[in-house]
Amino acid sequence: CLPFQATNTVLAASPGVLALATQSLEAEIWTFCIERSLSSQIPKVLEQIRQHFSPVGPARFNLVTDPDSNEEYLRVGVSVAGTVNEVADAYDRYVSARIKSTPARIASVIRLSLTIT
């Protein structure tokens, strides 16, 4: 079970820390996470985002279907501060940390989408 209720897709950034807003994941996303055993990975992803980036806006979860493979995945969209080079370096560190801490079958199912502000 995820450590939050299934009602919305918005996560909010609060003093440098991504935290769940009063509402959480939509039922469709909740079901996707449960069916694919992602429950324990969501908090880890959010913590790694906080560790490697400077989030400046709400994070959003969306289910996306890859047009090439037709596989569904969870996209975590986050607006971050920094230059292109700073964010690229942070992304490299984030990916390295994810590879070390995430089973391969899960790593491809949760994907990060960054917007530089």
N, CA, C and O of each residue as an XYZ file, in Angstrom:
468
protein
N       0.828     -1.185      0.000
C       0.000      0.000      0.000
C       0.875      1.253      0.000
O       1.882      1.316      0.706
N       0.488      2.233     -0.786
C       1.230      3.485     -0.783
C       0.946      4.230      0.511
O      -0.141      4.092      1.071
N       1.901      5.017      1.000
C       1.711      5.712      2.271
C       0.879      6.975      2.148
O       1.088      7.926      2.901
N      -0.064      7.004      1.210
C      -0.941      8.147      1.047
C      -2.184      7.721      0.301
O      -2.224      6.637     -0.280
N      -3.188      8.558      0.312
C      -4.470      8.211     -0.302
C      -4.480      8.539     -1.788
O      -3.692      9.353     -2.268
N      -5.386      7.891     -2.502
C      -5.480      8.068     -3.951
C      -6.567      9.058     -4.324
O      -7.738      8.689     -4.412
N      -6.192     10.319     -4.545
C      -7.201     11.291     -4.942
C      -6.737     12.321     -5.952
O      -7.578     12.898     -6.641
N      -5.452     12.583     -6.078
C      -4.967     13.623     -6.977
C      -3.541     13.305     -7.400
O      -2.949     12.349     -6.899
N      -2.981     14.091     -8.315
C      -1.630     13.791     -8.774
C      -0.617     14.859     -8.398
O       0.509     14.822     -8.895
N      -0.962     15.790     -7.556
C      -0.067     16.904     -7.280
C       0.752     16.664     -6.025
O       0.229     16.267     -4.984
N       2.034     16.912     -6.146
C       2.925     16.940     -4.991
C       3.467     18.356     -4.912
O       3.705     18.987     -5.942
N       3.660     18.850     -3.726
C       4.110     20.226     -3.576
C       5.528     20.282     -3.027
O       5.944     19.418     -2.255
N       6.257     21.305     -3.435
C       7.601     21.531     -2.891
C       7.447     22.462     -1.696
O       6.818     23.515     -1.807
N       8.007     22.092     -0.575
C       7.974     22.960      0.592
C       9.379     23.055      1.136
O      10.073     22.043      1.232
N       9.821     24.272      1.501
C      11.204     24.602      1.842
C      12.253     23.588      1.414
O      12.921     22.991      2.259
N      12.403     23.387      0.108
C      13.433     22.503     -0.407
C      13.123     21.023     -0.303
O      13.964     20.199     -0.660
N      11.957     20.664      0.170
C      11.608     19.250      0.340
C      10.312     18.974     -0.396
O       9.326     19.692     -0.225
N      10.314     17.920     -1.223
C       9.058     17.518     -1.864
C       8.219     16.797     -0.829
O       8.684     15.857     -0.185
N       7.001     17.232     -0.674
C       6.112     16.611      0.301
C       4.758     16.405     -0.342
O       4.374     17.139     -1.253
N       4.049     15.423      0.124
C       2.709     15.209     -0.399
C       1.803     16.354      0.007
O       1.817     16.799      1.155
N       1.023     16.820     -0.938
C       0.030     17.834     -0.631
C      -1.125     17.150      0.102
O      -1.070     15.948      0.363
N      -2.147     17.897      0.427
C      -3.271     17.313      1.146
C      -3.990     16.270      0.309
O      -4.663     15.393      0.851
N      -3.853     16.357     -1.006
C      -4.431     15.352     -1.878
C      -3.298     14.541     -2.473
O      -2.171     15.026     -2.567
N      -3.582     13.311     -2.876
C      -2.507     12.461     -3.374
C      -2.788     11.941     -4.774
O      -3.263     12.682     -5.634
N      -2.501     10.691     -4.998
C      -2.570     10.123     -6.336
C      -3.985      9.794     -6.795
O      -4.817      9.349     -6.005
N      -4.247     10.020     -8.085
C      -5.520      9.634     -8.675
C      -5.642      8.118     -8.652
O      -4.633      7.412     -8.629
N      -6.848      7.625     -8.657
C      -7.101      6.181     -8.556
C      -6.380      5.391     -9.643
O      -5.837      4.322     -9.365
N      -6.366      5.894    -10.873
C      -5.714      5.188    -11.975
C      -4.211      5.035    -11.709
O      -3.635      3.977    -11.967
N      -3.591      6.080    -11.200
C      -2.157      6.031    -10.909
C      -1.906      5.144     -9.701
O      -0.951      4.368     -9.677
N      -2.754      5.261     -8.716
C      -2.669      4.408     -7.518
C      -2.690      2.936     -7.925
O      -1.847      2.153     -7.488
N      -3.651      2.567     -8.760
C      -3.796      1.180     -9.223
C      -2.551      0.740     -9.988
O      -2.053     -0.366     -9.776
N      -2.051      1.583    -10.864
C      -0.831      1.292    -11.619
C       0.324      0.991    -10.664
O       1.053      0.019    -10.860
N       0.489      1.812     -9.644
C       1.581      1.629     -8.673
C       1.420      0.331     -7.893
O       2.399     -0.383     -7.675
N       0.229      0.025     -7.482
C      -0.019     -1.203     -6.722
C       0.247     -2.430     -7.607
O       0.920     -3.371     -7.187
N      -0.286     -2.410     -8.830
C      -0.137     -3.563     -9.727
C       1.319     -3.849    -10.091
O       1.682     -4.993    -10.360
N       2.139     -2.821    -10.097
C       3.541     -2.987    -10.500
C       4.520     -2.939     -9.320
O       5.730     -2.812     -9.506
N       3.978     -3.042     -8.122
C       4.799     -3.060     -6.900
C       5.725     -1.849     -6.803
O       6.908     -1.984     -6.491
N       5.178     -0.673     -7.071
C       5.958      0.561     -7.011
C       5.817      1.293     -5.681
O       6.421      2.348     -5.487
N       5.036      0.749     -4.776
C       4.720      1.429     -3.524
C       5.949      1.948     -2.799
O       5.982      3.104     -2.377
N       6.949      1.110     -2.653
C       8.127      1.529     -1.896
C       9.038      2.438     -2.710
O       9.904      3.102     -2.141
N       8.866      2.484     -4.015
C       9.738      3.291     -4.863
C       9.354      4.764     -4.931
O      10.220      5.618     -5.122
N       8.074      5.073     -4.778
C       7.627      6.463     -4.906
C       8.333      7.362     -3.893
O       8.889      8.383     -4.297
N       8.342      7.036     -2.600
C       9.063      7.891     -1.647
C      10.556      7.992     -1.959
O      11.159      9.044     -1.748
N      11.158      6.912     -2.456
C      12.580      6.925     -2.807
C      12.849      7.873     -3.965
O      13.820      8.629     -3.940
N      11.993      7.835     -4.977
C      12.144      8.731     -6.126
C      12.040     10.182     -5.669
O      12.851     11.021     -6.061
N      11.047     10.471     -4.846
C      10.865     11.839     -4.369
C      12.061     12.306     -3.546
O      12.478     13.459     -3.655
N      12.608     11.427     -2.734
C      13.784     11.773     -1.936
C      14.985     12.014     -2.843
O      15.748     12.953     -2.618
N      15.161     11.185     -3.860
C      16.281     11.379     -4.780
C      16.126     12.661     -5.592
O      17.119     13.325     -5.888
N      14.920     13.011     -5.948
C      14.675     14.289     -6.629
C      15.096     15.427     -5.711
O      15.781     16.355     -6.141
N      14.695     15.356     -4.468
C      15.043     16.395     -3.497
C      16.555     16.481     -3.310
O      17.105     17.576     -3.194
N      17.225     15.340     -3.279
C      18.675     15.310     -3.069
C      19.457     15.892     -4.241
O      20.497     16.518     -4.036
N      18.977     15.696     -5.458
C      19.773     16.035     -6.630
C      19.347     17.301     -7.359
O      20.110     17.830     -8.167
N      18.149     17.792     -7.089
C      17.644     18.963     -7.800
C      17.139     20.006     -6.810
O      17.036     19.752     -5.610
N      16.825     21.190     -7.344
C      16.184     22.249     -6.563
C      14.776     22.443     -7.102
O      14.548     23.296     -7.960
N      13.819     21.644     -6.596
C      12.442     21.769     -7.111
C      11.870     23.138     -6.768
O      12.030     23.624     -5.648
N      11.201     23.758     -7.740
C      10.637     25.084     -7.522
C       9.126     25.116     -7.708
O       8.510     26.170     -7.554
N       8.540     24.014     -8.027
C       7.103     23.972     -8.242
C       6.582     22.600     -7.901
O       7.333     21.720     -7.481
N       5.303     22.425     -8.082
C       4.712     21.124     -7.764
C       5.203     20.024     -8.701
O       5.448     20.265     -9.883
N       5.339     18.843     -8.173
C       5.651     17.665     -8.989
C       4.334     17.005     -9.357
O       3.375     17.032     -8.585
N       4.297     16.415    -10.540
C       3.068     15.779    -11.011
C       3.351     14.373    -11.493
O       4.378     14.101    -12.114
N       2.412     13.484    -11.192
C       2.470     12.109    -11.693
C       1.496     11.991    -12.851
O       0.354     12.441    -12.761
N       1.953     11.382    -13.945
C       1.091     11.114    -15.085
C       1.402      9.722    -15.604
O       2.558      9.298    -15.609
N       0.373      9.015    -16.038
C       0.594      7.752    -16.727
C       0.754      8.065    -18.211
O      -0.040      8.803    -18.793
N       1.795      7.490    -18.810
C       2.123      7.755    -20.210
C       2.342      6.423    -20.903
O       2.886      5.488    -20.315
N       1.915      6.342    -22.155
C       2.172      5.153    -22.963
C       3.263      5.482    -23.969
O       3.138      6.423    -24.753
N       4.328      4.704    -23.940
C       5.435      4.881    -24.869
C       4.935      4.549    -26.272
O       4.460      3.437    -26.503
N       5.033      5.490    -27.214
C       4.499      5.242    -28.555
C       5.253      4.156    -29.323
O       4.689      3.535    -30.224
N       6.510      3.924    -28.979
C       7.295      2.910    -29.682
C       7.035      1.506    -29.159
O       6.843      0.571    -29.935
N       7.031      1.365    -27.835
C       6.887      0.031    -27.241
C       5.461     -0.272    -26.800
O       5.117     -1.425    -26.539
N       4.628      0.774    -26.717
C       3.256      0.650    -26.240
C       3.195      0.263    -24.760
O       2.157     -0.189    -24.277
N       4.309      0.441    -24.042
C       4.347      0.148    -22.611
C       3.976      1.397    -21.812
O       4.344      2.516    -22.171
N       3.256      1.183    -20.747
C       2.832      2.282    -19.888
C       3.874      2.521    -18.801
O       4.455      1.575    -18.269
N       4.107      3.787    -18.475
C       5.026      4.126    -17.398
C       4.516      5.326    -16.626
O       3.634      6.052    -17.087
N       5.082      5.523    -15.446
C       4.721      6.633    -14.579
C       5.729      7.752    -14.796
O       6.924      7.571    -14.560
N       5.253      8.904    -15.243
C       6.134     10.053    -15.440
C       5.990     10.978    -14.245
O       4.881     11.346    -13.858
N       7.126     11.350    -13.666
C       7.157     12.307    -12.563
C       7.704     13.603    -13.145
O       8.888     13.692    -13.472
N       6.847     14.598    -13.272
C       7.243     15.890    -13.823
C       7.586     16.852    -12.709
O       6.822     17.015    -11.757
N       8.754     17.498    -12.831
C       9.217     18.414    -11.791
C       9.833     19.645    -12.445
O      10.622     19.528    -13.382
N       9.471     20.821    -11.949
C      10.136     22.058    -12.355
C      11.295     22.282    -11.402
O      11.140     22.191    -10.184
N      12.467     22.577    -11.971
C      13.669     22.745    -11.155
C      14.381     24.036    -11.517
O      14.247     24.545    -12.630
N      15.146     24.562    -10.555
C      15.949     25.758    -10.776
C      17.356     25.352    -11.178
O      17.840     24.283    -10.806
N      18.007     26.219    -11.941
C      19.396     25.989    -12.306
C      19.620     26.242    -13.786
O      18.680     26.407    -14.564
N      20.884     26.268    -14.146
C      21.235     26.411    -15.552
C      21.086     25.048    -16.226
O      20.932     24.027    -15.555
N      21.132     25.043    -17.538
C      21.042     23.782    -18.273
C      22.167     22.845    -17.834
O      21.932     21.659    -17.603
N      23.379     23.370    -17.720
C      24.509     22.535    -17.317
C      24.355     22.007    -15.896
O      24.657     20.843    -15.637
N      23.888     22.846    -14.971
C      23.678     22.401    -13.586
C      22.638     21.291    -13.517
O      22.825     20.295    -12.819
N      21.542     21.471    -14.246
C      20.479     20.468    -14.232
C      20.950     19.184    -14.917
O      20.621     18.088    -14.464
N      21.711     19.307    -15.996
C      22.244     18.116    -16.678
C      23.175     17.342    -15.753
O      23.117     16.113    -15.702
N      24.025     18.045    -15.029
C      24.917     17.380    -14.065
C      24.119     16.718    -12.950
O      24.413     15.591    -12.553
N      23.114     17.419    -12.449
C      22.260     16.858    -11.397
C      21.516     15.632    -11.911
O      21.352     14.654    -11.182
N      21.064     15.679    -13.165
C      20.363     14.544    -13.764
C      21.283     13.326    -13.848
O      20.862     12.206    -13.561
N      22.529     13.546    -14.239
C      23.494     12.442    -14.297
C      23.663     11.804    -12.918
O      23.698     10.579    -12.801
N      23.768     12.624    -11.878
C      23.906     12.103    -10.511
C      22.632     11.368    -10.076
O      22.702     10.332     -9.415
N      21.472     11.914    -10.453
C      20.187     11.285    -10.142
C      20.100      9.902    -10.796
O      19.737      8.923    -10.143
N      20.431      9.829    -12.076
C      20.366      8.554    -12.803
C      21.313      7.543    -12.173
O      20.951      6.379    -11.996
N      22.508      7.970    -11.837
C      23.480      7.077    -11.204
C      22.938      6.530     -9.886
O      23.067      5.337     -9.610
N      22.338      7.385     -9.080
C      21.755      6.958     -7.799
C      20.583      6.014     -8.027
O      20.441      5.028     -7.304
N      19.741      6.296     -9.017
C      18.589      5.436     -9.314
C      19.046      4.051     -9.756
O      18.477      3.044     -9.334
N      20.076      3.996    -10.608
C      20.578      2.708    -11.090
C      21.072      1.857     -9.923
O      20.846      0.647     -9.889
N      21.741      2.490     -8.973
C      22.291      1.765     -7.823
C      21.214      1.299     -6.845
O      21.392      0.294     -6.157
N      20.098      2.026     -6.782
C      19.114      1.743     -5.737
C      17.801      1.152     -6.220
O      16.923      0.861     -5.408
N      17.649      0.966     -7.537
C      16.360      0.555     -8.080
C      16.492     -0.700     -8.932
O      17.358     -0.770     -9.803
N      15.643     -1.687     -8.687
C      15.647     -2.870     -9.565
C      15.350     -2.453    -11.010
O      14.530     -1.567    -11.249
N      16.016     -3.092    -11.963
C      15.885     -2.737    -13.377
C      14.436     -2.762    -13.855
O      14.033     -1.904    -14.640
N      13.644     -3.737    -13.392
C      12.252     -3.843    -13.855
C      11.423     -2.634    -13.423
O      10.402     -2.327    -14.038
N      11.861     -1.950    -12.367
C      11.130     -0.784    -11.866
C      11.686      0.511    -12.452
O      10.937      1.456    -12.701
N      12.982      0.553    -12.668
C      13.623      1.783    -13.148
C      12.995      2.294    -14.441
O      12.848      3.504    -14.608
N      12.629      1.419    -15.340
C      12.060      1.858    -16.611
C      10.584      2.227    -16.504
O      10.018      2.802    -17.434
N       9.967      1.904    -15.388
C       8.534      2.162    -15.222
C       8.274      3.518    -14.562
O       7.161      4.040    -14.630
N       9.296      4.085    -13.925
C       9.187      5.425    -13.327
C      10.209      6.305    -14.028
O      11.414      6.076    -13.924
N       9.719      7.316    -14.744
C      10.612      8.179    -15.522
C      10.441      9.631    -15.095
O       9.336     10.089    -14.803
N      11.551     10.333    -15.067
C      11.565     11.723    -14.633
C      11.495     12.660    -15.845
O      12.168     12.443    -16.853
N      10.680     13.689    -15.726
C      10.571     14.721    -16.750
C      10.831     16.065    -16.074
O      10.099     16.466    -15.169
N      11.876     16.755    -16.519
C      12.286     18.013    -15.878
C      11.948     19.221    -16.740
O      12.050     19.183    -17.966
N      11.543     20.290    -16.070
C      11.363     21.589    -16.703
C      12.268     22.564    -15.957
O      12.152     22.721    -14.742
N      13.158     23.209    -16.680
C      14.065     24.167    -16.047
C      13.401     25.539    -16.026
O      12.952     26.046    -17.053
N      13.351     26.125    -14.836
C      12.716     27.449    -14.708
C      13.742     28.502    -14.364
O      13.397     29.674    -14.216
